[in-house]
Amino acid sequence: MSRPRWSQSASILLFLGDKICMVRRSGSSRFMPHALVFPGGKLEEDDEKWAREYPAGRTNRCCCSRCNPGDVTDLSFRRCALRELKEETSIELDVSEAVSRMVYLCQFQTPDYEAAKTKKGGFITRFYVYALESDSRTAQSVRAAAMSDGRETTQLVWRSPSQILKEYEASGGIMLLPPPQWHTLTMLQNAASLGPEAIAAQARRLSRSYFRYPIKPRPIPGISTPSRIILAYPGDCQHDIYKPMDPKWKFRFTYYTGKPSKDWRPNSVEISPELSATLESEDVPEFCTKHVLPFSSL
């Protein structure tokens, strides 16, 4: 297998009260067509240029323990997420205020086997949370402006994380919700009902515990085959980077590679009930024992 290439991107989890903004990708999109995702996209040179000129000390930066407090890269990702939010939804936030209030949540990386299948490779994506009171003046202007762009996205929805997850489960896999979205919504759904401060606090806890290191799914050796890939996530007893709390716990997605090339949906999701309850609790443990991949630099 050839060495995969990586593209850097950022996404924003924008909350108004307990509702989160999500967009449906166009069916003509090469990457995850029809998927329900958070607004976001690839990093551009202009994002880095803006970050270099931004006044120091005006943001909480990345909450990850391995990021330099003066890291221009983190600012670049924040600005990228806000720029993509405007492009995809017409929602324009005050950048200076937003970058200082956004909370770094996590970084996901495409599995190596998946990244190596395409010329463009995989993605390294950082996710940021920005939570607003539903009755704030900013929230009112956001609602008034919000709409899909009709090109990259075809629909914009405001739903609570728990509602989205219930709709996904009820759809039997027909609803297209990528693993990173499912993952983060699951871990924020309880906090979402408690308001913006609780959402931000939970995001900070997660960034220092379960999401302290980049999330990179790993194929499980021995049971994965060329036609069936079973990916282990942190907390699974077979994840070779992370130490599980229990040697029997499972957290895995199963894919059959004979499906159409654009059908990236998992055929099944398996997670032990005890682990699921742990991930949704306020005190999420740190599973990671060593890093997967250092945070990328521009």
QUIZILIN-V482831 format. One record per run of one state. SS is the DSSP state (hx for helix, st for strand, lp for the rest). FROM is the first residue (numbers start at 1). LEN is the number of residues. If there is no record, write none. Layout:
((SS | FROM | LEN) (SS | FROM | LEN))
This chain:
((lp | 1 | 5) (st | 6 | 11) (lp | 17 | 2) (st | 19 | 7) (lp | 26 | 10) (st | 36 | 2) (lp | 38 | 2) (st | 40 | 3) (lp | 43 | 2) (hx | 45 | 9) (lp | 54 | 18) (hx | 72 | 18) (lp | 90 | 5) (hx | 95 | 7) (lp | 102 | 1) (st | 103 | 7) (lp | 110 | 2) (hx | 112 | 4) (lp | 116 | 6) (st | 122 | 11) (lp | 133 | 4) (hx | 137 | 9) (lp | 146 | 7) (st | 153 | 8) (hx | 161 | 10) (lp | 171 | 8) (hx | 179 | 14) (lp | 193 | 3) (hx | 196 | 13) (lp | 209 | 6) (st | 215 | 2) (lp | 217 | 1) (st | 218 | 2) (lp | 220 | 5) (st | 225 | 1) (lp | 226 | 2) (st | 228 | 5) (lp | 233 | 9) (st | 242 | 1) (lp | 243 | 8) (st | 251 | 6) (lp | 257 | 11) (st | 268 | 4) (lp | 272 | 1) (hx | 273 | 8) (lp | 281 | 7) (st | 288 | 1) (lp | 289 | 10))
